[in-house]
Amino acid sequence: MNIKSASTLVSEALKDIKTITPEKALEKLNNNKCNLIDIRDVRELERSGRIEKSSHIPRGMLEFWMDPNSQYFKDGKIDMNKEIVLFCAGGLRSALATKTLQNMGFTNICHVDGGFGAMQNSGFKLVK
């Protein structure tokens, strides 16, 4: 059996997706130019807090919540006219999630390098 490692999948995804800095993500958020989506697990949000003005879509439900044909689709959860900016704790899951949404057909999408960890030190407001 020839199984790709998670790190290989992340490396491959990073070659195909757009990655932005936390500072660029903050600029987009402050200018109301993006949907900032936190894909961390709910337990991570409870433990660490969340970024103000971000939406939460757990990684495990992302494809279903974003698919208009899915019974789990969250109509109105995000503004499809704005860029989708994903982040996780450190940037690995969000890279994979960004690649998956690209595979679904989303084009105006990116993820934040360093994730929540880097964003905490880049001017984002945290809420509990």
TORKOL-4160 file (C-alpha; in steps of 0.2 Angstrom, whole numbers, padded with zeros to 4 digits, m for minus):
128
<pt num="1" X="0000" Y="0000" Z="0000"/>
<pt num="2" X="0007" Y="0017" Z="m0005"/>
<pt num="3" X="m0001" Y="0030" Z="0006"/>
<pt num="4" X="0004" Y="0049" Z="0005"/>
<pt num="5" X="0008" Y="0057" Z="0022"/>
<pt num="6" X="m0002" Y="0071" Z="0029"/>
<pt num="7" X="0014" Y="0082" Z="0027"/>
<pt num="8" X="0015" Y="0077" Z="0008"/>
<pt num="9" X="m0003" Y="0082" Z="0006"/>
<pt num="10" X="0000" Y="0099" Z="0014"/>
<pt num="11" X="0015" Y="0102" Z="0004"/>
<pt num="12" X="0006" Y="0098" Z="m0012"/>
<pt num="13" X="m0009" Y="0109" Z="m0007"/>
<pt num="14" X="0003" Y="0124" Z="m0003"/>
<pt num="15" X="0009" Y="0123" Z="m0021"/>
<pt num="16" X="m0009" Y="0125" Z="m0028"/>
<pt num="17" X="m0017" Y="0137" Z="m0016"/>
<pt num="18" X="m0015" Y="0156" Z="m0011"/>
<pt num="19" X="m0008" Y="0159" Z="0006"/>
<pt num="20" X="m0008" Y="0176" Z="0014"/>
<pt num="21" X="0000" Y="0183" Z="0030"/>
<pt num="22" X="m0010" Y="0187" Z="0045"/>
<pt num="23" X="m0008" Y="0205" Z="0042"/>
<pt num="24" X="m0015" Y="0204" Z="0025"/>
<pt num="25" X="m0030" Y="0194" Z="0032"/>
<pt num="26" X="m0033" Y="0208" Z="0045"/>
<pt num="27" X="m0032" Y="0221" Z="0032"/>
<pt num="28" X="m0045" Y="0212" Z="0021"/>
<pt num="29" X="m0056" Y="0209" Z="0037"/>
<pt num="30" X="m0055" Y="0227" Z="0042"/>
<pt num="31" X="m0060" Y="0233" Z="0024"/>
<pt num="32" X="m0075" Y="0221" Z="0024"/>
<pt num="33" X="m0067" Y="0212" Z="0009"/>
<pt num="34" X="m0068" Y="0194" Z="0015"/>
<pt num="35" X="m0076" Y="0180" Z="0025"/>
<pt num="36" X="m0064" Y="0175" Z="0038"/>
<pt num="37" X="m0068" Y="0157" Z="0042"/>
<pt num="38" X="m0061" Y="0148" Z="0057"/>
<pt num="39" X="m0061" Y="0129" Z="0054"/>
<pt num="40" X="m0054" Y="0124" Z="0071"/>
<pt num="41" X="m0064" Y="0111" Z="0081"/>
<pt num="42" X="m0076" Y="0119" Z="0094"/>
<pt num="43" X="m0066" Y="0113" Z="0108"/>
<pt num="44" X="m0051" Y="0123" Z="0102"/>
<pt num="45" X="m0062" Y="0139" Z="0101"/>
<pt num="46" X="m0068" Y="0135" Z="0119"/>
<pt num="47" X="m0050" Y="0134" Z="0125"/>
<pt num="48" X="m0042" Y="0148" Z="0115"/>
<pt num="49" X="m0056" Y="0160" Z="0111"/>
<pt num="50" X="m0060" Y="0166" Z="0094"/>
<pt num="51" X="m0056" Y="0180" Z="0082"/>
<pt num="52" X="m0069" Y="0194" Z="0082"/>
<pt num="53" X="m0079" Y="0195" Z="0066"/>
<pt num="54" X="m0074" Y="0177" Z="0061"/>
<pt num="55" X="m0087" Y="0164" Z="0056"/>
<pt num="56" X="m0085" Y="0146" Z="0063"/>
<pt num="57" X="m0086" Y="0131" Z="0051"/>
<pt num="58" X="m0079" Y="0116" Z="0058"/>
<pt num="59" X="m0067" Y="0107" Z="0047"/>
<pt num="60" X="m0077" Y="0091" Z="0047"/>
<pt num="61" X="m0092" Y="0100" Z="0040"/>
<pt num="62" X="m0084" Y="0112" Z="0028"/>
<pt num="63" X="m0088" Y="0104" Z="0012"/>
<pt num="64" X="m0106" Y="0100" Z="0017"/>
<pt num="65" X="m0109" Y="0118" Z="0024"/>
<pt num="66" X="m0102" Y="0125" Z="0008"/>
<pt num="67" X="m0111" Y="0114" Z="m0005"/>
<pt num="68" X="m0128" Y="0122" Z="m0010"/>
<pt num="69" X="m0134" Y="0105" Z="m0014"/>
<pt num="70" X="m0131" Y="0098" Z="0003"/>
<pt num="71" X="m0144" Y="0096" Z="0016"/>
<pt num="72" X="m0132" Y="0104" Z="0028"/>
<pt num="73" X="m0129" Y="0119" Z="0017"/>
<pt num="74" X="m0128" Y="0135" Z="0028"/>
<pt num="75" X="m0137" Y="0148" Z="0016"/>
<pt num="76" X="m0132" Y="0165" Z="0021"/>
<pt num="77" X="m0117" Y="0159" Z="0032"/>
<pt num="78" X="m0105" Y="0168" Z="0021"/>
<pt num="79" X="m0105" Y="0181" Z="0007"/>
<pt num="80" X="m0101" Y="0173" Z="m0009"/>
<pt num="81" X="m0096" Y="0189" Z="m0017"/>
<pt num="82" X="m0082" Y="0191" Z="m0005"/>
<pt num="83" X="m0065" Y="0181" Z="m0004"/>
<pt num="84" X="m0065" Y="0166" Z="0008"/>
<pt num="85" X="m0051" Y="0167" Z="0020"/>
<pt num="86" X="m0049" Y="0151" Z="0030"/>
<pt num="87" X="m0038" Y="0148" Z="0045"/>
<pt num="88" X="m0035" Y="0134" Z="0058"/>
<pt num="89" X="m0023" Y="0133" Z="0073"/>
<pt num="90" X="m0007" Y="0133" Z="0063"/>
<pt num="91" X="m0010" Y="0133" Z="0045"/>
<pt num="92" X="m0010" Y="0115" Z="0040"/>
<pt num="93" X="m0028" Y="0110" Z="0041"/>
<pt num="94" X="m0033" Y="0127" Z="0032"/>
<pt num="95" X="m0021" Y="0123" Z="0018"/>
<pt num="96" X="m0029" Y="0106" Z="0015"/>
<pt num="97" X="m0047" Y="0114" Z="0017"/>
<pt num="98" X="m0042" Y="0128" Z="0005"/>
<pt num="99" X="m0037" Y="0115" Z="m0008"/>
<pt num="100" X="m0053" Y="0105" Z="m0005"/>
<pt num="101" X="m0064" Y="0120" Z="m0008"/>
<pt num="102" X="m0054" Y="0124" Z="m0024"/>
<pt num="103" X="m0057" Y="0106" Z="m0030"/>
<pt num="104" X="m0076" Y="0110" Z="m0027"/>
<pt num="105" X="m0075" Y="0125" Z="m0038"/>
<pt num="106" X="m0072" Y="0140" Z="m0027"/>
<pt num="107" X="m0059" Y="0152" Z="m0034"/>
<pt num="108" X="m0059" Y="0167" Z="m0023"/>
<pt num="109" X="m0051" Y="0158" Z="m0008"/>
<pt num="110" X="m0035" Y="0158" Z="0002"/>
<pt num="111" X="m0029" Y="0153" Z="0019"/>
<pt num="112" X="m0019" Y="0162" Z="0033"/>
<pt num="113" X="m0001" Y="0157" Z="0035"/>
<pt num="114" X="0003" Y="0152" Z="0053"/>
<pt num="115" X="m0016" Y="0151" Z="0057"/>
<pt num="116" X="m0023" Y="0157" Z="0074"/>
<pt num="117" X="m0006" Y="0156" Z="0082"/>
<pt num="118" X="0001" Y="0169" Z="0071"/>
<pt num="119" X="m0015" Y="0179" Z="0070"/>
<pt num="120" X="m0015" Y="0182" Z="0089"/>
<pt num="121" X="0000" Y="0192" Z="0088"/>
<pt num="122" X="m0005" Y="0202" Z="0072"/>
<pt num="123" X="m0018" Y="0214" Z="0079"/>
<pt num="124" X="m0034" Y="0203" Z="0078"/>
<pt num="125" X="m0046" Y="0205" Z="0092"/>
<pt num="126" X="m0050" Y="0190" Z="0102"/>
<pt num="127" X="m0066" Y="0186" Z="0111"/>
<pt num="128" X="m0070" Y="0172" Z="0122"/>
